[in-house]
Amino acid sequence: MKELCGQYCMFDITIDHEVHKCEGKCPFPCFFKDGNNCSSSNHFHDHELKASTSKTLKKEHLCGARHQCKCDCGHEGVCFISTKLAPKVYKNMYNEFTYPYVDLIPITQTCKEIIDPGELMHENPHHFCESAKHFCKTRCPDCNCFCDLEYGHEGYHSSNSHRNKDCSEYIATEKIFSSVFQTEKVKTAVTYIAGDSATPEICDQYCLTKNRGHTHPMPCRGGDLCLANTDKGFAIHSTELFNSGAEEKCYYDFVTCDTYWKKLGWLPPNEKTPEVQKIFGKCNFTCGHSSHQKS
């Protein structure tokens, strides 16, 4: 023990003794690493713990204080979601521009239970944090945000925190095509390559930009499974082949906004503003009556 306590044996050299010990307490730190030492008055407490074969003896050094459990929350849902805005640069061989990027980080919090003095574990066998609500673990298939409904909910997934379309790509009939990238204040003419990641686009803002009568592409499965057949009035089959990140071109079905999202098991990103979402389902052609024609 001298290497830990720095003290010499307490016995007189003239007295026979088999164990050399000082008058100190157990010098080992508490199991919970709280800055306190073991509360045992037995300086050789550590030796006894290691030598013991008892199944009931707690083979750890404890300081005698209460401790906060440090285990991770065991709830199957997401405890907390941290949001971080970090601008990124989109770059290909034709152009380069900066776009806003929202990073979502799921946080697992620590257990809220208190461990009583002299115990290694709290009485409750489960580890739960302070969060009253744990979020659904399902993520948006377009932008990878979390569903913000409570874990185990029924019905469609939903979120008020749609973000960059990390899981989407640009498609076009041509391999290289021009478009406009729009932020709240600026419109920028850009050149994209079909198959490039659509990360610069914001999930809900994409729908707002496309606005009235816009559609979302879904790869056509052909024949009776073509969405123009299964969802008549809500989907149109493309007559042209589209380039994407796949090696071969393919046909797409273009589906109304509401239908697209509900097929994926989600409410549309702008569902919380029903007057806006309703406009998306309106025809985007102008009335052709002669009374509207300029003379």
C-alpha positions as CSV (number, residue, x, y, z in Angstrom):
1,M,0.0,0.0,0.0
2,K,3.0,2.3,0.4
3,E,2.8,3.2,-3.3
4,L,-0.7,4.6,-2.7
5,C,-0.6,6.1,0.8
6,G,3.1,6.9,1.2
7,Q,3.0,5.8,4.9
8,Y,5.1,3.3,6.7
9,C,4.1,0.3,8.8
10,M,2.5,1.2,12.2
11,F,4.1,-1.7,14.2
12,D,7.2,-1.5,16.2
13,I,10.1,-3.4,14.6
14,T,10.6,-5.5,17.8
15,I,7.0,-6.9,17.5
16,D,6.4,-9.9,15.3
17,H,3.8,-9.2,12.6
18,E,2.9,-10.7,9.3
19,V,1.1,-7.8,7.7
20,H,2.6,-4.3,7.3
21,K,0.0,-1.7,7.5
22,C,-0.4,1.9,8.6
23,E,-3.3,3.5,10.4
24,G,-4.9,5.0,7.2
25,K,-8.2,4.2,5.6
26,C,-8.6,2.5,2.2
27,P,-6.8,4.8,-0.3
28,F,-8.6,3.8,-3.5
29,P,-10.9,6.2,-5.3
30,C,-14.7,5.7,-5.3
31,F,-16.0,3.5,-8.1
32,F,-18.1,6.4,-9.4
33,K,-15.1,8.7,-9.9
34,D,-16.6,11.6,-8.0
35,G,-13.4,12.8,-6.5
36,N,-13.9,11.0,-3.2
37,N,-12.0,8.0,-1.8
38,C,-13.4,4.7,-0.5
39,S,-15.2,5.2,2.9
40,S,-13.9,1.9,4.3
41,S,-11.7,2.3,7.4
42,N,-9.9,-1.0,6.5
43,H,-6.7,0.0,4.8
44,F,-6.5,-3.4,3.1
45,H,-10.1,-3.2,1.8
46,D,-8.8,-3.7,-1.7
47,H,-7.0,-6.9,-0.9
48,E,-10.1,-8.3,0.7
49,L,-12.3,-7.4,-2.3
50,K,-10.0,-9.2,-4.7
51,A,-9.7,-12.3,-2.5
52,S,-13.4,-12.6,-1.7
53,T,-15.5,-15.3,-3.4
54,S,-18.7,-14.0,-1.9
55,K,-21.6,-13.5,-4.4
56,T,-23.3,-10.8,-2.2
57,L,-20.3,-8.6,-1.5
58,K,-20.1,-5.5,-3.7
59,K,-16.6,-5.8,-5.1
60,E,-16.1,-2.1,-5.6
61,H,-14.8,0.9,-3.6
62,L,-17.6,3.2,-2.6
63,C,-17.4,6.6,-0.8
64,G,-20.7,6.4,1.0
65,A,-22.4,9.3,-0.8
66,R,-25.4,9.3,-3.2
67,H,-24.5,9.3,-6.9
68,Q,-26.2,10.2,-10.1
69,C,-26.5,7.2,-12.4
70,K,-24.3,7.7,-15.4
71,C,-25.8,5.0,-17.7
72,D,-27.4,6.0,-21.0
73,C,-31.1,6.3,-21.2
74,G,-32.6,3.0,-22.2
75,H,-35.7,4.3,-23.9
76,E,-36.1,3.1,-27.5
77,G,-37.0,6.6,-28.7
78,V,-34.8,9.6,-29.3
79,C,-34.2,11.6,-26.1
80,F,-33.3,15.0,-27.7
81,I,-32.4,16.3,-31.1
82,S,-29.7,19.0,-31.4
83,T,-29.8,21.4,-34.3
84,K,-26.7,23.0,-35.8
85,L,-26.6,25.4,-38.7
86,A,-23.4,24.9,-40.7
87,P,-23.1,26.4,-44.2
88,K,-21.6,24.1,-46.8
89,V,-20.2,24.5,-50.3
90,Y,-21.7,22.8,-53.3
91,K,-19.2,22.2,-56.0
92,N,-19.0,20.4,-59.4
93,M,-17.1,21.0,-62.6
94,Y,-19.4,23.8,-63.6
95,N,-20.0,26.0,-60.6
96,E,-19.5,26.5,-56.9
97,F,-21.9,28.1,-54.3
98,T,-22.5,28.2,-50.6
99,Y,-25.8,27.0,-49.2
100,P,-27.3,26.7,-45.7
101,Y,-27.0,23.3,-44.2
102,V,-28.9,22.1,-41.1
103,D,-27.3,19.3,-39.1
104,L,-29.5,17.2,-36.8
105,I,-27.7,15.3,-34.0
106,P,-29.7,12.8,-32.0
107,I,-28.7,13.0,-28.3
108,T,-28.9,10.1,-25.8
109,Q,-29.2,11.6,-22.4
110,T,-28.1,10.0,-19.1
111,C,-30.3,8.2,-16.6
112,K,-32.1,10.5,-14.1
113,E,-32.1,8.0,-11.2
114,I,-30.1,8.5,-8.0
115,I,-28.0,5.7,-6.5
116,D,-28.3,5.3,-2.8
117,P,-25.1,5.3,-0.6
118,G,-23.3,2.0,-0.6
119,E,-25.1,0.8,-3.7
120,L,-23.8,0.3,-7.2
121,M,-27.3,0.4,-8.9
122,H,-30.6,2.2,-8.2
123,E,-33.6,0.2,-7.3
124,N,-35.5,0.8,-10.6
125,P,-34.0,-1.7,-13.0
126,H,-34.6,0.6,-16.0
127,H,-32.6,3.6,-17.1
128,F,-34.7,6.6,-18.2
129,C,-33.7,10.3,-18.6
130,E,-35.6,13.4,-17.6
131,S,-37.3,13.8,-21.0
132,A,-41.0,13.5,-20.7
133,K,-41.3,12.8,-24.5
134,H,-39.1,10.6,-26.6
135,F,-39.2,11.1,-30.3
136,C,-39.9,8.6,-33.1
137,K,-36.8,7.2,-34.6
138,T,-38.1,7.2,-38.2
139,R,-36.4,9.6,-40.5
140,C,-37.7,11.4,-43.6
141,P,-36.8,9.5,-46.8
142,D,-36.0,12.7,-48.6
143,C,-34.1,14.9,-46.0
144,N,-33.3,12.4,-43.2
145,C,-34.9,14.6,-40.4
146,F,-36.5,12.8,-37.5
147,C,-40.2,12.4,-37.1
148,D,-41.1,14.7,-34.2
149,L,-44.0,12.8,-32.9
150,E,-43.8,10.6,-29.8
151,Y,-42.2,7.2,-30.1
152,G,-44.7,4.5,-30.8
153,H,-47.3,6.9,-32.4
154,E,-49.9,5.7,-34.9
155,G,-50.6,7.0,-38.4
156,Y,-48.3,9.1,-40.6
157,H,-44.9,10.4,-39.6
158,S,-44.6,14.2,-39.3
159,S,-42.0,16.8,-38.7
160,N,-41.6,20.6,-38.3
161,S,-37.9,20.3,-38.8
162,H,-37.5,19.2,-42.5
163,R,-34.0,20.1,-43.7
164,N,-31.6,19.6,-46.6
165,K,-32.5,16.8,-49.0
166,D,-29.6,14.5,-48.1
167,C,-31.3,11.4,-49.4
168,S,-32.4,12.9,-52.8
169,E,-30.7,13.4,-56.1
170,Y,-31.2,15.6,-59.2
171,I,-32.8,13.9,-62.2
172,A,-33.2,15.2,-65.7
173,T,-33.8,14.1,-69.3
174,E,-30.3,15.5,-70.1
175,K,-27.2,14.5,-68.2
176,I,-26.2,18.1,-67.7
177,F,-28.9,20.7,-67.1
178,S,-29.4,24.3,-65.9
179,S,-31.6,25.4,-63.1
180,V,-31.9,28.2,-60.5
181,F,-30.9,27.7,-56.8
182,Q,-33.0,30.0,-54.6
183,T,-32.5,31.1,-51.0
184,E,-34.6,33.6,-49.1
185,K,-32.8,36.5,-50.6
186,V,-30.9,35.3,-53.7
187,K,-31.5,33.4,-56.9
188,T,-28.5,31.8,-58.5
189,A,-28.3,30.3,-62.0
190,V,-26.5,27.0,-61.7
191,T,-25.5,23.9,-63.8
192,Y,-26.2,20.5,-62.3
193,I,-25.2,17.0,-63.3
194,A,-28.0,14.4,-63.1
195,G,-27.3,12.2,-60.2
196,D,-25.7,14.9,-58.1
197,S,-26.9,15.1,-54.5
198,A,-29.8,17.4,-54.0
199,T,-28.5,18.4,-50.5
200,P,-28.7,22.2,-51.3
201,E,-32.4,21.9,-51.5
202,I,-34.5,22.3,-48.3
203,C,-37.3,19.7,-48.1
204,D,-40.3,22.0,-47.3
205,Q,-38.8,25.0,-49.2
206,Y,-38.6,22.8,-52.3
207,C,-42.3,22.4,-52.3
208,L,-42.9,26.1,-51.7
209,T,-40.6,27.0,-54.6
210,K,-42.3,24.6,-57.0
211,N,-45.6,25.8,-55.6
212,R,-49.0,25.3,-57.3
213,G,-49.6,21.9,-59.0
214,H,-46.0,20.7,-58.5
215,T,-45.2,17.0,-58.5
216,H,-42.6,14.6,-57.1
217,P,-40.8,11.9,-59.1
218,M,-41.0,8.2,-58.2
219,P,-39.3,5.5,-60.3
220,C,-42.0,3.8,-62.4
221,R,-42.4,0.1,-61.6
222,G,-44.1,-0.5,-64.9
223,G,-47.3,-2.3,-66.1
224,D,-50.1,-2.5,-63.6
225,L,-47.7,-1.1,-60.9
226,C,-47.3,2.2,-62.8
227,L,-48.7,4.9,-60.5
228,A,-50.6,6.4,-63.4
229,N,-52.7,3.2,-63.2
230,T,-52.8,2.6,-59.5
231,D,-53.3,6.3,-58.5
232,K,-55.3,7.7,-61.5
233,G,-55.7,11.4,-61.3
234,F,-52.8,11.8,-58.9
235,A,-49.9,10.6,-61.0
236,I,-48.6,11.0,-64.5
237,H,-46.3,8.6,-66.3
238,S,-43.3,10.2,-68.0
239,T,-42.9,9.6,-71.7
240,E,-39.2,10.4,-71.5
241,L,-36.3,8.6,-70.0
242,F,-34.5,10.4,-67.1
243,N,-30.9,10.4,-66.1
244,S,-30.1,9.9,-62.4
245,G,-27.3,8.4,-60.3
246,A,-28.1,4.9,-61.7
247,E,-26.1,3.6,-64.7
248,E,-29.2,3.3,-66.9
249,K,-31.9,5.8,-67.7
250,C,-35.4,5.0,-66.4
251,Y,-39.0,6.2,-66.5
252,Y,-40.5,8.1,-63.7
253,D,-44.1,8.7,-62.5
254,F,-44.7,12.2,-61.4
255,V,-47.0,12.3,-58.3
256,T,-48.9,15.0,-56.6
257,C,-47.3,16.4,-53.5
258,D,-49.9,15.0,-51.0
259,T,-49.9,11.6,-52.7
260,Y,-46.1,11.4,-52.8
261,W,-45.6,12.0,-49.1
262,K,-48.4,9.8,-47.9
263,K,-47.1,6.9,-50.1
264,L,-43.9,7.3,-48.1
265,G,-45.8,7.2,-44.8
266,W,-45.4,10.9,-44.1
267,L,-47.6,14.0,-43.9
268,P,-46.4,16.6,-46.4
269,P,-43.7,19.0,-44.9
270,N,-46.1,22.0,-45.3
271,E,-49.1,20.2,-43.8
272,K,-49.1,22.5,-40.7
273,T,-50.1,25.4,-43.1
274,P,-53.1,23.7,-44.8
275,E,-53.9,26.8,-46.9
276,V,-50.5,26.5,-48.5
277,Q,-50.6,22.7,-48.9
278,K,-54.1,23.0,-50.6
279,I,-52.6,25.3,-53.3
280,F,-50.1,22.6,-54.2
281,G,-53.0,20.3,-55.3
282,K,-54.4,22.9,-57.6
283,C,-53.9,22.8,-61.4
284,N,-51.1,25.1,-62.5
285,F,-52.5,26.0,-65.9
286,T,-54.1,29.4,-66.6
287,C,-57.7,29.8,-67.7
288,G,-57.9,29.8,-71.5
289,H,-61.1,31.8,-71.8
290,S,-61.0,34.6,-74.4
291,S,-62.1,37.1,-71.8
292,H,-58.6,36.8,-70.3
293,Q,-56.8,37.5,-73.6
294,K,-55.2,40.9,-74.1
295,S,-56.9,42.9,-76.9
